[in-house]
């Protein structure tokens, strides 16, 4: 069996769950739904204040009209396994109706404000975008 990329496996499982929960987005005109999963590593990993500030910033993105679903989370206390990567501090999972809507989100003033206001909090960001195969 080939080696498994833990982040891809984790992101794929979460994306599948979000997609199953977002059937309305799947039926939207204009293309296949897009799952946008972002992982953040804080500059100050143990800082509850920084984590809470980042989460509050992410919450503001709910107001972007093209965001069909938004889940904000922190690593779960699940069984430690080789395929589980829980080294991140905060994650966000969004569902968009199409690739075009995800692009609108990227350029949206609320997203740009979030980046301007919160980018000082993270040292690393990893994004996984996927559409149905």
N, CA, C and O atoms as a GROMACS GRO file, in nm:
protein
  532
    1UNK      N    1   0.084  -0.117   0.000
    1UNK     CA    2   0.000   0.000   0.000
    1UNK      C    3   0.089   0.124   0.000
    1UNK      O    4   0.184   0.131   0.079
    2UNK      N    5   0.062   0.224  -0.087
    2UNK     CA    6   0.147   0.342  -0.092
    2UNK      C    7   0.131   0.426   0.035
    2UNK      O    8   0.030   0.415   0.105
    3UNK      N    9   0.234   0.510   0.066
    3UNK     CA   10   0.223   0.594   0.185
    3UNK      C   11   0.104   0.688   0.175
    3UNK      O   12   0.065   0.730   0.066
    4UNK      N   13   0.046   0.721   0.290
    4UNK     CA   14  -0.072   0.807   0.295
    4UNK      C   15  -0.031   0.944   0.346
    4UNK      O   16   0.035   0.954   0.449
    5UNK      N   17  -0.070   1.049   0.274
    5UNK     CA   18  -0.048   1.186   0.322
    5UNK      C   19  -0.156   1.215   0.425
    5UNK      O   20  -0.274   1.222   0.392
    6UNK      N   21  -0.116   1.233   0.549
    6UNK     CA   22  -0.211   1.249   0.660
    6UNK      C   23  -0.304   1.368   0.639
    6UNK      O   24  -0.423   1.358   0.668
    7UNK      N   25  -0.251   1.479   0.591
    7UNK     CA   26  -0.336   1.598   0.573
    7UNK      C   27  -0.440   1.574   0.465
    7UNK      O   28  -0.555   1.616   0.478
    8UNK      N   29  -0.399   1.507   0.357
    8UNK     CA   30  -0.494   1.480   0.251
    8UNK      C   31  -0.603   1.386   0.301
    8UNK      O   32  -0.721   1.407   0.273
    9UNK      N   33  -0.565   1.284   0.376
    9UNK     CA   34  -0.663   1.189   0.430
    9UNK      C   35  -0.759   1.260   0.525
    9UNK      O   36  -0.880   1.241   0.516
   10UNK      N   37  -0.706   1.341   0.614
   10UNK     CA   38  -0.791   1.414   0.709
   10UNK      C   39  -0.883   1.510   0.635
   10UNK      O   40  -1.004   1.514   0.661
   11UNK      N   41  -0.827   1.586   0.543
   11UNK     CA   42  -0.907   1.683   0.469
   11UNK      C   43  -1.013   1.615   0.385
   11UNK      O   44  -1.126   1.663   0.375
   12UNK      N   45  -0.978   1.502   0.324
   12UNK     CA   46  -1.075   1.430   0.241
   12UNK      C   47  -1.193   1.381   0.323
   12UNK      O   48  -1.307   1.392   0.280
   13UNK      N   49  -1.166   1.326   0.441
   13UNK     CA   50  -1.274   1.276   0.526
   13UNK      C   51  -1.365   1.388   0.572
   13UNK      O   52  -1.487   1.373   0.570
   14UNK      N   53  -1.307   1.499   0.614
   14UNK     CA   54  -1.389   1.612   0.658
   14UNK      C   55  -1.465   1.674   0.541
   14UNK      O   56  -1.580   1.713   0.555
   15UNK      N   57  -1.400   1.681   0.427
   15UNK     CA   58  -1.466   1.736   0.309
   15UNK      C   59  -1.584   1.649   0.267
   15UNK      O   60  -1.689   1.701   0.228
   16UNK      N   61  -1.568   1.518   0.275
   16UNK     CA   62  -1.678   1.429   0.240
   16UNK      C   63  -1.796   1.450   0.333
   16UNK      O   64  -1.911   1.451   0.289
   17UNK      N   65  -1.769   1.467   0.461
   17UNK     CA   66  -1.877   1.492   0.557
   17UNK      C   67  -1.946   1.624   0.530
   17UNK      O   68  -2.069   1.633   0.537
   18UNK      N   69  -1.870   1.727   0.499
   18UNK     CA   70  -1.929   1.858   0.470
   18UNK      C   71  -2.012   1.851   0.342
   18UNK      O   72  -2.118   1.912   0.333
   19UNK      N   73  -1.962   1.778   0.245
   19UNK     CA   74  -2.035   1.767   0.119
   19UNK      C   75  -2.166   1.692   0.140
   19UNK      O   76  -2.268   1.730   0.084
   20UNK      N   77  -2.162   1.587   0.219
   20UNK     CA   78  -2.285   1.513   0.246
   20UNK      C   79  -2.387   1.600   0.318
   20UNK      O   80  -2.507   1.589   0.294
   21UNK      N   81  -2.339   1.687   0.404
   21UNK     CA   82  -2.428   1.777   0.477
   21UNK      C   83  -2.476   1.893   0.392
   21UNK      O   84  -2.574   1.959   0.427
   22UNK      N   85  -2.408   1.918   0.281
   22UNK     CA   86  -2.441   2.034   0.200
   22UNK      C   87  -2.500   2.001   0.066
   22UNK      O   88  -2.457   2.055  -0.036
   23UNK      N   89  -2.599   1.914   0.064
   23UNK     CA   90  -2.659   1.874  -0.063
   23UNK      C   91  -2.723   1.991  -0.136
   23UNK      O   92  -2.728   1.991  -0.259
   24UNK      N   93  -2.771   2.089  -0.064
   24UNK     CA   94  -2.831   2.206  -0.129
   24UNK      C   95  -2.727   2.277  -0.213
   24UNK      O   96  -2.757   2.323  -0.324
   25UNK      N   97  -2.604   2.286  -0.162
   25UNK     CA   98  -2.498   2.350  -0.240
   25UNK      C   99  -2.466   2.268  -0.364
   25UNK      O  100  -2.433   2.324  -0.468
   26UNK      N  101  -2.476   2.135  -0.353
   26UNK     CA  102  -2.444   2.049  -0.466
   26UNK      C  103  -2.542   2.067  -0.580
   26UNK      O  104  -2.508   2.043  -0.696
   27UNK      N  105  -2.664   2.110  -0.549
   27UNK     CA  106  -2.764   2.126  -0.653
   27UNK      C  107  -2.766   2.267  -0.712
   27UNK      O  108  -2.845   2.298  -0.800
   28UNK      N  109  -2.677   2.352  -0.662
   28UNK     CA  110  -2.675   2.490  -0.708
   28UNK      C  111  -2.629   2.498  -0.853
   28UNK      O  112  -2.540   2.422  -0.894
   29UNK      N  113  -2.688   2.588  -0.930
   29UNK     CA  114  -2.644   2.605  -1.068
   29UNK      C  115  -2.505   2.666  -1.073
   29UNK      O  116  -2.460   2.728  -0.976
   30UNK      N  117  -2.437   2.650  -1.185
   30UNK     CA  118  -2.309   2.716  -1.204
   30UNK      C  119  -2.188   2.631  -1.175
   30UNK      O  120  -2.078   2.685  -1.165
   31UNK      N  121  -2.202   2.500  -1.161
   31UNK     CA  122  -2.086   2.415  -1.143
   31UNK      C  123  -2.094   2.330  -1.019
   31UNK      O  124  -2.190   2.336  -0.943
   32UNK      N  125  -1.990   2.250  -1.001
   32UNK     CA  126  -1.982   2.158  -0.887
   32UNK      C  127  -1.948   2.236  -0.760
   32UNK      O  128  -1.878   2.336  -0.766
   33UNK      N  129  -1.998   2.190  -0.646
   33UNK     CA  130  -1.963   2.256  -0.520
   33UNK      C  131  -1.814   2.242  -0.492
   33UNK      O  132  -1.751   2.146  -0.535
   34UNK      N  133  -1.761   2.336  -0.420
   34UNK     CA  134  -1.620   2.336  -0.385
   34UNK      C  135  -1.608   2.333  -0.233
   34UNK      O  136  -1.675   2.410  -0.163
   35UNK      N  137  -1.523   2.244  -0.184
   35UNK     CA  138  -1.492   2.236  -0.042
   35UNK      C  139  -1.359   2.308  -0.022
   35UNK      O  140  -1.260   2.278  -0.090
   36UNK      N  141  -1.356   2.401   0.071
   36UNK     CA  142  -1.238   2.484   0.100
   36UNK      C  143  -1.202   2.459   0.245
   36UNK      O  144  -1.273   2.501   0.336
   37UNK      N  145  -1.090   2.389   0.268
   37UNK     CA  146  -1.049   2.354   0.404
   37UNK      C  147  -0.914   2.418   0.432
   37UNK      O  148  -0.818   2.399   0.359
   38UNK      N  149  -0.911   2.495   0.540
   38UNK     CA  150  -0.791   2.572   0.574
   38UNK      C  151  -0.746   2.534   0.715
   38UNK      O  152  -0.826   2.526   0.808
   39UNK      N  153  -0.616   2.510   0.728
   39UNK     CA  154  -0.556   2.477   0.857
   39UNK      C  155  -0.460   2.589   0.896
   39UNK      O  156  -0.380   2.634   0.814
   40UNK      N  157  -0.470   2.634   1.021
   40UNK     CA  158  -0.387   2.743   1.072
   40UNK      C  159  -0.300   2.693   1.186
   40UNK      O  160  -0.345   2.620   1.273
   41UNK      N  161  -0.172   2.734   1.183
   41UNK     CA  162  -0.080   2.712   1.292
   41UNK      C  163  -0.047   2.849   1.349
   41UNK      O  164   0.002   2.936   1.277
   42UNK      N  165  -0.072   2.868   1.478
   42UNK     CA  166  -0.050   2.997   1.542
   42UNK      C  167   0.098   3.025   1.563
   42UNK      O  168   0.178   2.933   1.580
   43UNK      N  169   0.134   3.153   1.561
   43UNK     CA  170   0.270   3.194   1.597
   43UNK      C  171   0.297   3.162   1.743
   43UNK      O  172   0.409   3.127   1.780
   44UNK      N  173   0.194   3.176   1.826
   44UNK     CA  174   0.203   3.145   1.969
   44UNK      C  175   0.110   3.026   1.997
   44UNK      O  176  -0.003   3.046   2.041
   45UNK      N  177   0.156   2.903   1.971
   45UNK     CA  178   0.068   2.787   1.973
   45UNK      C  179  -0.010   2.764   2.101
   45UNK      O  180  -0.120   2.709   2.094
   46UNK      N  181   0.040   2.803   2.215
   46UNK     CA  182  -0.033   2.778   2.339
   46UNK      C  183  -0.123   2.893   2.381
   46UNK      O  184  -0.185   2.887   2.488
   47UNK      N  185  -0.131   2.997   2.300
   47UNK     CA  186  -0.204   3.117   2.339
   47UNK      C  187  -0.354   3.102   2.314
   47UNK      O  188  -0.400   3.101   2.199
   48UNK      N  189  -0.430   3.091   2.422
   48UNK     CA  190  -0.576   3.085   2.409
   48UNK      C  191  -0.630   3.217   2.355
   48UNK      O  192  -0.726   3.217   2.278
   49UNK      N  193  -0.570   3.328   2.394
   49UNK     CA  194  -0.615   3.459   2.346
   49UNK      C  195  -0.598   3.469   2.194
   49UNK      O  196  -0.688   3.518   2.125
   50UNK      N  197  -0.485   3.425   2.142
   50UNK     CA  198  -0.462   3.429   1.996
   50UNK      C  199  -0.558   3.334   1.924
   50UNK      O  200  -0.614   3.369   1.820
   51UNK      N  201  -0.576   3.215   1.981
   51UNK     CA  202  -0.670   3.120   1.919
   51UNK      C  203  -0.811   3.177   1.917
   51UNK      O  204  -0.880   3.168   1.815
   52UNK      N  205  -0.854   3.236   2.026
   52UNK     CA  206  -0.987   3.293   2.033
   52UNK      C  207  -1.003   3.411   1.937
   52UNK      O  208  -1.109   3.428   1.877
   53UNK      N  209  -0.898   3.491   1.923
   53UNK     CA  210  -0.903   3.603   1.829
   53UNK      C  211  -0.914   3.554   1.685
   53UNK      O  212  -0.989   3.610   1.606
   54UNK      N  213  -0.840   3.448   1.651
   54UNK     CA  214  -0.848   3.391   1.517
   54UNK      C  215  -0.988   3.334   1.492
   54UNK      O  216  -1.046   3.356   1.386
   55UNK      N  217  -1.041   3.262   1.588
   55UNK     CA  218  -1.176   3.205   1.574
   55UNK      C  219  -1.279   3.317   1.556
   55UNK      O  220  -1.369   3.306   1.474
   56UNK      N  221  -1.266   3.423   1.633
   56UNK     CA  222  -1.359   3.536   1.619
   56UNK      C  223  -1.348   3.597   1.479
   56UNK      O  224  -1.448   3.634   1.419
   57UNK      N  225  -1.227   3.608   1.428
   57UNK     CA  226  -1.208   3.658   1.292
   57UNK      C  227  -1.273   3.567   1.189
   57UNK      O  228  -1.337   3.614   1.095
   58UNK      N  229  -1.256   3.438   1.207
   58UNK     CA  230  -1.318   3.343   1.114
   58UNK      C  231  -1.470   3.351   1.119
   58UNK      O  232  -1.536   3.338   1.016
   59UNK      N  233  -1.524   3.374   1.236
   59UNK     CA  234  -1.670   3.385   1.249
   59UNK      C  235  -1.726   3.499   1.163
   59UNK      O  236  -1.839   3.489   1.115
   60UNK      N  237  -1.648   3.605   1.142
   60UNK     CA  238  -1.696   3.717   1.060
   60UNK      C  239  -1.720   3.676   0.915
   60UNK      O  240  -1.794   3.742   0.842
   61UNK      N  241  -1.656   3.566   0.873
   61UNK     CA  242  -1.668   3.521   0.733
   61UNK      C  243  -1.803   3.458   0.704
   61UNK      O  244  -1.837   3.437   0.587
   62UNK      N  245  -1.880   3.429   0.807
   62UNK     CA  246  -2.016   3.377   0.786
   62UNK      C  247  -2.102   3.476   0.708
   62UNK      O  248  -2.197   3.437   0.641
   63UNK      N  249  -2.069   3.604   0.716
   63UNK     CA  250  -2.147   3.709   0.651
   63UNK      C  251  -2.120   3.718   0.500
   63UNK      O  252  -2.190   3.792   0.430
   64UNK      N  253  -2.021   3.647   0.450
   64UNK     CA  254  -1.994   3.649   0.306
   64UNK      C  255  -2.102   3.565   0.238
   64UNK      O  256  -2.115   3.445   0.265
   65UNK      N  257  -2.178   3.627   0.151
   65UNK     CA  258  -2.299   3.565   0.095
   65UNK      C  259  -2.273   3.436   0.016
   65UNK      O  260  -2.364   3.354   0.006
   66UNK      N  261  -2.154   3.417  -0.040
   66UNK     CA  262  -2.130   3.295  -0.118
   66UNK      C  263  -2.087   3.177  -0.032
   66UNK      O  264  -2.073   3.066  -0.083
   67UNK      N  265  -2.067   3.198   0.097
   67UNK     CA  266  -2.032   3.088   0.188
   67UNK      C  267  -2.161   3.014   0.223
   67UNK      O  268  -2.247   3.067   0.293
   68UNK      N  269  -2.173   2.891   0.174
   68UNK     CA  270  -2.294   2.810   0.198
   68UNK      C  271  -2.291   2.745   0.336
   68UNK      O  272  -2.395   2.734   0.402
   69UNK      N  273  -2.174   2.701   0.378
   69UNK     CA  274  -2.157   2.641   0.511
   69UNK      C  275  -2.019   2.678   0.562
   69UNK      O  276  -1.925   2.696   0.484
   70UNK      N  277  -2.009   2.691   0.694
   70UNK     CA  278  -1.881   2.720   0.757
   70UNK      C  279  -1.872   2.641   0.887
   70UNK      O  280  -1.959   2.651   0.973
   71UNK      N  281  -1.765   2.564   0.899
   71UNK     CA  282  -1.734   2.493   1.023
   71UNK      C  283  -1.598   2.542   1.069
   71UNK      O  284  -1.503   2.541   0.991
   72UNK      N  285  -1.590   2.586   1.194
   72UNK     CA  286  -1.463   2.628   1.254
   72UNK      C  287  -1.433   2.531   1.367
   72UNK      O  288  -1.519   2.503   1.450
   73UNK      N  289  -1.312   2.479   1.369
   73UNK     CA  290  -1.280   2.379   1.470
   73UNK      C  291  -1.137   2.385   1.519
   73UNK      O  292  -1.053   2.458   1.466
   74UNK      N  293  -1.112   2.306   1.621
   74UNK     CA  294  -0.979   2.287   1.679
   74UNK      C  295  -0.954   2.136   1.681
   74UNK      O  296  -1.049   2.058   1.669
   75UNK      N  297  -0.830   2.093   1.696
   75UNK     CA  298  -0.802   1.950   1.694
   75UNK      C  299  -0.885   1.874   1.798
   75UNK      O  300  -0.896   1.915   1.914
   76UNK      N  301  -0.941   1.763   1.755
   76UNK     CA  302  -1.019   1.677   1.844
   76UNK      C  303  -0.925   1.587   1.923
   76UNK      O  304  -0.815   1.555   1.878
   77UNK      N  305  -0.969   1.546   2.039
   77UNK     CA  306  -0.892   1.454   2.123
   77UNK      C  307  -0.928   1.311   2.084
   77UNK      O  308  -0.985   1.236   2.163
   78UNK      N  309  -0.892   1.276   1.963
   78UNK     CA  310  -0.918   1.141   1.915
   78UNK      C  311  -0.794   1.054   1.931
   78UNK      O  312  -0.687   1.102   1.968
   79UNK      N  313  -0.812   0.928   1.904
   79UNK     CA  314  -0.704   0.831   1.915
   79UNK      C  315  -0.583   0.875   1.832
   79UNK      O  316  -0.597   0.919   1.718
   80UNK      N  317  -0.465   0.863   1.890
   80UNK     CA  318  -0.340   0.896   1.820
   80UNK      C  319  -0.308   0.784   1.722
   80UNK      O  320  -0.289   0.668   1.762
   81UNK      N  321  -0.303   0.819   1.594
   81UNK     CA  322  -0.270   0.721   1.490
   81UNK      C  323  -0.176   0.788   1.391
   81UNK      O  324  -0.171   0.911   1.383
   82UNK      N  325  -0.101   0.708   1.314
   82UNK     CA  326  -0.006   0.762   1.217
   82UNK      C  327  -0.072   0.849   1.112
   82UNK      O  328  -0.007   0.939   1.058
   83UNK      N  329  -0.197   0.825   1.081
   83UNK     CA  330  -0.264   0.900   0.974
   83UNK      C  331  -0.332   1.028   1.022
   83UNK      O  332  -0.388   1.103   0.942
   84UNK      N  333  -0.328   1.054   1.152
   84UNK     CA  334  -0.394   1.172   1.207
   84UNK      C  335  -0.290   1.281   1.233
   84UNK      O  336  -0.192   1.260   1.305
   85UNK      N  337  -0.313   1.397   1.172
   85UNK     CA  338  -0.227   1.513   1.196
   85UNK      C  339  -0.309   1.615   1.274
   85UNK      O  340  -0.398   1.680   1.219
   86UNK      N  341  -0.279   1.629   1.400
   86UNK     CA  342  -0.348   1.727   1.482
   86UNK      C  343  -0.252   1.836   1.529
   86UNK      O  344  -0.266   1.891   1.638
   87UNK      N  345  -0.153   1.866   1.445
   87UNK     CA  346  -0.052   1.966   1.481
   87UNK      C  347  -0.100   2.110   1.458
   87UNK      O  348  -0.036   2.204   1.504
   88UNK      N  349  -0.210   2.127   1.388
   88UNK     CA  350  -0.264   2.262   1.364
   88UNK      C  351  -0.335   2.313   1.489
   88UNK      O  352  -0.360   2.237   1.582
   89UNK      N  353  -0.366   2.442   1.490
   89UNK     CA  354  -0.435   2.502   1.604
   89UNK      C  355  -0.583   2.528   1.578
   89UNK      O  356  -0.666   2.509   1.668
   90UNK      N  357  -0.618   2.570   1.456
   90UNK     CA  358  -0.756   2.602   1.419
   90UNK      C  359  -0.775   2.561   1.275
   90UNK      O  360  -0.684   2.571   1.193
   91UNK      N  361  -0.897   2.515   1.243
   91UNK     CA  362  -0.929   2.487   1.104
   91UNK      C  363  -1.063   2.550   1.069
   91UNK      O  364  -1.147   2.576   1.155
   92UNK      N  365  -1.079   2.574   0.942
   92UNK     CA  366  -1.207   2.622   0.889
   92UNK      C  367  -1.239   2.537   0.768
   92UNK      O  368  -1.151   2.506   0.688
   93UNK      N  369  -1.364   2.499   0.756
   93UNK     CA  370  -1.410   2.425   0.639
   93UNK      C  371  -1.530   2.499   0.584
   93UNK      O  372  -1.629   2.522   0.654
   94UNK      N  373  -1.521   2.538   0.457
   94UNK     CA  374  -1.629   2.611   0.391
   94UNK      C  375  -1.679   2.533   0.272
   94UNK      O  376  -1.604   2.458   0.209
   95UNK      N  377  -1.807   2.550   0.241
   95UNK     CA  378  -1.866   2.493   0.121
   95UNK      C  379  -1.914   2.609   0.035
   95UNK      O  380  -1.985   2.699   0.081
   96UNK      N  381  -1.874   2.606  -0.092
   96UNK     CA  382  -1.918   2.703  -0.191
   96UNK      C  383  -1.993   2.629  -0.300
   96UNK      O  384  -1.968   2.511  -0.324
   97UNK      N  385  -2.085   2.696  -0.366
   97UNK     CA  386  -2.163   2.635  -0.473
   97UNK      C  387  -2.079   2.607  -0.597
   97UNK      O  388  -2.114   2.521  -0.677
   98UNK      N  389  -1.968   2.679  -0.613
   98UNK     CA  390  -1.887   2.663  -0.735
   98UNK      C  391  -1.747   2.719  -0.713
   98UNK      O  392  -1.720   2.788  -0.614
   99UNK      N  393  -1.659   2.688  -0.806
   99UNK     CA  394  -1.524   2.745  -0.805
   99UNK      C  395  -1.534   2.897  -0.817
   99UNK      O  396  -1.456   2.970  -0.755
  100UNK      N  397  -1.628   2.944  -0.897
  100UNK     CA  398  -1.645   3.088  -0.916
  100UNK      C  399  -1.683   3.157  -0.785
  100UNK      O  400  -1.634   3.266  -0.756
  101UNK      N  401  -1.769   3.094  -0.706
  101UNK     CA  402  -1.806   3.152  -0.577
  101UNK      C  403  -1.688   3.154  -0.481
  101UNK      O  404  -1.674   3.248  -0.402
  102UNK      N  405  -1.604   3.054  -0.487
  102UNK     CA  406  -1.485   3.053  -0.402
  102UNK      C  407  -1.393   3.169  -0.441
  102UNK      O  408  -1.334   3.233  -0.354
  103UNK      N  409  -1.382   3.198  -0.569
  103UNK     CA  410  -1.302   3.312  -0.615
  103UNK      C  411  -1.364   3.443  -0.565
  103UNK      O  412  -1.292   3.533  -0.522
  104UNK      N  413  -1.497   3.454  -0.570
  104UNK     CA  414  -1.564   3.573  -0.517
  104UNK      C  415  -1.531   3.592  -0.369
  104UNK      O  416  -1.507   3.703  -0.323
  105UNK      N  417  -1.531   3.482  -0.296
  105UNK     CA  418  -1.496   3.486  -0.154
  105UNK      C  419  -1.354   3.538  -0.135
  105UNK      O  420  -1.330   3.624  -0.050
  106UNK      N  421  -1.259   3.487  -0.213
  106UNK     CA  422  -1.119   3.530  -0.200
  106UNK      C  423  -1.104   3.681  -0.216
  106UNK      O  424  -1.022   3.743  -0.148
  107UNK      N  425  -1.183   3.740  -0.304
  107UNK     CA  426  -1.174   3.883  -0.334
  107UNK      C  427  -1.271   3.968  -0.250
  107UNK      O  428  -1.270   4.090  -0.260
  108UNK      N  429  -1.354   3.904  -0.168
  108UNK     CA  430  -1.456   3.975  -0.092
  108UNK      C  431  -1.392   4.064   0.016
  108UNK      O  432  -1.295   4.023   0.080
  109UNK      N  433  -1.445   4.186   0.035
  109UNK     CA  434  -1.388   4.276   0.136
  109UNK      C  435  -1.382   4.216   0.277
  109UNK      O  436  -1.288   4.245   0.350
  110UNK      N  437  -1.480   4.135   0.317
  110UNK     CA  438  -1.475   4.074   0.451
  110UNK      C  439  -1.360   3.974   0.463
  110UNK      O  440  -1.298   3.964   0.569
  111UNK      N  441  -1.333   3.899   0.356
  111UNK     CA  442  -1.220   3.806   0.359
  111UNK      C  443  -1.089   3.883   0.364
  111UNK      O  444  -0.998   3.848   0.440
  112UNK      N  445  -1.078   3.987   0.284
  112UNK     CA  446  -0.955   4.068   0.282
  112UNK      C  447  -0.933   4.134   0.419
  112UNK      O  448  -0.819   4.145   0.465
  113UNK      N  449  -1.040   4.179   0.484
  113UNK     CA  450  -1.030   4.238   0.617
  113UNK      C  451  -0.986   4.133   0.718
  113UNK      O  452  -0.902   4.161   0.804
  114UNK      N  453  -1.041   4.012   0.709
  114UNK     CA  454  -1.000   3.904   0.798
  114UNK      C  455  -0.849   3.881   0.786
  114UNK      O  456  -0.780   3.871   0.888
  115UNK      N  457  -0.798   3.872   0.664
  115UNK     CA  458  -0.654   3.848   0.644
  115UNK      C  459  -0.574   3.964   0.703
  115UNK      O  460  -0.474   3.942   0.772
  116UNK      N  461  -0.617   4.087   0.676
  116UNK     CA  462  -0.545   4.204   0.729
  116UNK      C  463  -0.546   4.207   0.882
  116UNK      O  464  -0.446   4.240   0.944
  117UNK      N  465  -0.660   4.172   0.941
  117UNK     CA  466  -0.674   4.179   1.087
  117UNK      C  467  -0.612   4.062   1.161
  117UNK      O  468  -0.571   4.077   1.276
  118UNK      N  469  -0.603   3.945   1.098
  118UNK     CA  470  -0.565   3.824   1.171
  118UNK      C  471  -0.435   3.758   1.126
  118UNK      O  472  -0.386   3.668   1.194
  119UNK      N  473  -0.378   3.799   1.014
  119UNK     CA  474  -0.261   3.728   0.962
  119UNK      C  475  -0.141   3.735   1.056
  119UNK      O  476  -0.052   3.650   1.049
  120UNK      N  477  -0.138   3.833   1.144
  120UNK     CA  478  -0.028   3.841   1.241
  120UNK      C  479  -0.034   3.727   1.343
  120UNK      O  480   0.063   3.704   1.415
  121UNK      N  481  -0.147   3.657   1.349
  121UNK     CA  482  -0.164   3.551   1.448
  121UNK      C  483  -0.105   3.418   1.404
  121UNK      O  484  -0.068   3.337   1.489
  122UNK      N  485  -0.094   3.394   1.273
  122UNK     CA  486  -0.050   3.261   1.230
  122UNK      C  487   0.090   3.264   1.171
  122UNK      O  488   0.137   3.364   1.118
  123UNK      N  489   0.156   3.146   1.185
  123UNK     CA  490   0.289   3.128   1.125
  123UNK      C  491   0.282   3.045   0.998
  123UNK      O  492   0.373   3.048   0.915
  124UNK      N  493   0.172   2.970   0.984
  124UNK     CA  494   0.158   2.880   0.869
  124UNK      C  495   0.011   2.859   0.841
  124UNK      O  496  -0.071   2.849   0.933
  125UNK      N  497  -0.021   2.851   0.712
  125UNK     CA  498  -0.157   2.820   0.668
  125UNK      C  499  -0.146   2.719   0.555
  125UNK      O  500  -0.063   2.734   0.465
  126UNK      N  501  -0.230   2.615   0.560
  126UNK     CA  502  -0.236   2.516   0.452
  126UNK      C  503  -0.382   2.509   0.407
  126UNK      O  504  -0.473   2.499   0.488
  127UNK      N  505  -0.401   2.515   0.274
  127UNK     CA  506  -0.536   2.514   0.217
  127UNK      C  507  -0.552   2.390   0.129
  127UNK      O  508  -0.464   2.357   0.050
  128UNK      N  509  -0.667   2.323   0.144
  128UNK     CA  510  -0.706   2.213   0.056
  128UNK      C  511  -0.839   2.251  -0.006
  128UNK      O  512  -0.938   2.268   0.065
  129UNK      N  513  -0.843   2.264  -0.138
  129UNK     CA  514  -0.967   2.288  -0.211
  129UNK      C  515  -0.997   2.163  -0.292
  129UNK      O  516  -0.908   2.107  -0.357
  130UNK      N  517  -1.124   2.119  -0.289
  130UNK     CA  518  -1.159   2.001  -0.368
  130UNK      C  519  -1.300   2.015  -0.423
  130UNK      O  520  -1.385   2.084  -0.367
  131UNK      N  521  -1.322   1.945  -0.535
  131UNK     CA  522  -1.454   1.933  -0.594
  131UNK      C  523  -1.481   1.785  -0.615
  131UNK      O  524  -1.390   1.703  -0.609
  132UNK      N  525  -1.605   1.751  -0.639
  132UNK     CA  526  -1.642   1.610  -0.660
  132UNK      C  527  -1.569   1.552  -0.778
  132UNK      O  528  -1.548   1.618  -0.880
  133UNK      N  529  -1.530   1.427  -0.764
  133UNK     CA  530  -1.459   1.357  -0.872
  133UNK      C  531  -1.555   1.310  -0.978
  133UNK      O  532  -1.514   1.249  -1.077
   0.00000   0.00000   0.00000
